[in-house]
Amino acid sequence: MPLAKTFATATELYSNSQGYIHEGPDACHWCGSSCKRLVPHDDAKPIPGQRFITTAKYPGNTYMCVGCWLWKRRRLTAFFLDGALKDGQSPQQHSWWIEPASCKAIAMPDCRQNLIDRLLQPPRQFALSFVRFLLQNPIHLCPVNNNESIRADLPLEFAVDGKPFSYTVYELQVALKEGPEGTENGVQELCRILDVRKPEVDEFAEDEEKRGRGRPPALVNLSRKVVVKSGR
């Protein structure tokens, strides 16, 4: 089944989760989404004679979209992956898992297992944006995933402090079982967030002697397995 709607930006996907749609003649100053000429952006203004630094995708545009405006709210109730909630929060303060019509904040380590479950069984459409070292989560720099189906070897994108990464379900399965060494950068980044480390090996275990080095055969066969079919 084809996707009913694709989302060009993570802010557009976030707006959808809040019951809003993007429309208008302009492109948003921050993310480039369709934008009405209603809300001026809150970016710093250039100072003559000084270098202007911004992460905006359209720095010359005046207005910001409804998604960026919603993202910059200062007080709302945040709902977390583990079912917890917290009042008086700004979306920019947290990491988020965003799907059509749903968004959940991520707090570690409380949401660790819930996040692992979603990473291994992701929906066809989602955005995942972590904030680790920045004061605010730059959602306008986060990629969005729109897939007809998801195989275990399909690269899926996410962002950490606005920097793009990707992972595959297969590689993450391997890392969770054997540790992150030798996996792609995106999987290693997820392992740092999830606090996944190389497991201690029993040097006297017979099965380890028989298996030797390398990935277990049972996992190798998972690389092209369909994780999510087109109907989901």
N, C-alpha and C positions, 0 to 999 in steps of 0.2 A: 504494500500500500504506500503510495507516494505521500510525502509530507504535505499536510494541509497548508502550512505556511513556513517559510524559512525566515530566519532572523539575521540581518546583516551585521548587527553589533550586539555586544552583551548588554548595553544599555537598553536597546530595543527589547531584548528578551526580559530584562528586569522590569521594564514598563508593563509588558504583557502580564507578568506575575502580579502586578499591582492593579490591573484592570484598565490600563491606559494603552493608547495606540500612538504611533508616531505618524505625524502628517504635517505638511507645510511646504512652502516653496524654497526654504533655505536648507543648508547643511549645517548641522550643529558645530559650533566652535570647537567643542571638546572631542566628540566621537564621530562626527560626520553623518549622523542619522538625519532623517527628514525632520524639519524644525519649523515651527511657526515663529513669526516675528513678535514674540511676546516678552520673553525673559532674557535680558542681557546677560552675557557670560560674566563670571566672577574671576576671570583670570587677571593677572597683573597687567598693567599697561606698560608699553615700551617707554623707556626713558631715553630721550635723545642723547646720542653720544655713548651709550652703554649697550653692551651685547644683551639681546633679549632671549631668554631661555624659557621655553614652554614645552609641555608634552601634548598640547592641543593638536589635533589632526588638521584643523582648518583655522590657524591662528589669525587669519585676516577676517574671519566671519564674526559678526556681532552677537548673535543670539545662541542660546543653548536649548537643547531639546527637552522634552518632558521627562525623559529617562534620567538625564544628568541632573535636572532639577529635583526629581524625586530622590536620587541618590544622595544629594547634599542636604537632605532634611536632618535636623539636629536631634529630634526627639521622637522616637516611635518605639513600639514594642517589637523586639527582635525574637523570632522563633528559631530555635536551634535544631540541628540534625537529631540530637538525642531526645527531643521532646521538651526540653527546658525552654523557658522564656524569660526575657529581662526587659523591663521598661526603661524609658529614657535613653535609648540608644540611637546613635547615628549609623546608617549603613556603612559609612566610610571607615568606621572603627573596626570592622570585622572582616573576616574571610567569609566567602559565600559560595554555596552551591545553588545555581539558579536553573530552573526548568520552566517551560510554558505554564503559566498560572500558578507557579510555586517557587518560593525562594527560602532557603534555610541558612542561617548563620552557622559558622563552624568555630567551636572552641575546643582546643586541645588541652588535656588528653580526653576530656569527657566524650567528645564526638568521634574518637578514633575509629572504633569498630563500625559505627554508622557510615563514616566516610569510606572505609575500606569496602564495605558492602556495595556502596554506590559506584566506586571506582571499578570494581570487578563486574558489576552488572549495570552499566550506565544506560540511561535512556538515549533515544536517538537524537534528541536535542537538549543541550545543556551548556552552561558556562560555569567555569570554576575559577575563582579569583582569590588568591591568598594575599594577605598582607602580613609581612613578617618584620621588616626593619623600618618601613616607612610609617609616618604618623597617620596617613590616610591611604585607603585602598583605591588605586587609580583604575576604576572599572572601565573607563573609556579605552584603555589599552589591552583589555582582556579579549582573547579570541572567543568565538562561539562555534559550537559543533552542531551541524545539521547533516544527519546521515540517514540514508534509506534503510540501512541495516548496519550492525556493528559486528565485525569479526574480531577474534582475539588478536590478530596481527594488524588491525587498523590503527594508525596513529590518531590519538585524541588529544586535543589541545587544551591547555590551561595556562594561567599566568601566576607568577609570584612577584609581588611588588611591581606589576606592570610588565615584567619580562616574560616573553612567551616560552613555553616548554611544551613537550608532547610526551605521551606514554602509550604503551599498548597493554591491553589486558594480560596478554601472554607474558610480557616482560615483568609486569608487576606481580603476577602469580609466582614467577621464578624468584623474584627478589624477596617476597614474603616468606618463601620456603627456605631459600638458601642464603639470603643476604643480598645487598645491592651491588656488590663488586662485579664488574664486568657488564653491567646493564647500561642503557642509554642515560644521558644526562637528566632527562625529564623524570625517569624512574628513580634515579638517585636523589633528585630533589624531593620527590614525593616521600621517599624513604626517610629523608631528614625530617620532614614535617611529621611523618607518622612514627618517628623514632624506631625504624626497623633496622636491626643490626644483624651481622652475620651470626648465626646460631653456633653455640659451642658444639664441637664434634667429639663424640666419644671415640677415642683412638682405638679402643678395644672392640668396637661394634663390628660384627661380621658383615652386616649388610653394607656398611660403608666401605669395607675392604673390597667387596665384590663389585660395588658400583664404580669405585674409582673416581677420578675427576670428571667434571662436566655436569651438564644438566640431566636430570632423571628422564629416561625415555618416556615415562607417562606424561610428562609435561610438554615434551617436544611435539607430540601429536596434537596438542591443543592450539597450535599457532594459527590455524585457519578455521577454527571452530567459530560458528556464528553464535555470538553472545546475545544479541538482540535482533530479532527478526523485524521485517518492515512493518508488521502490523502493530507494533507497540508504540 
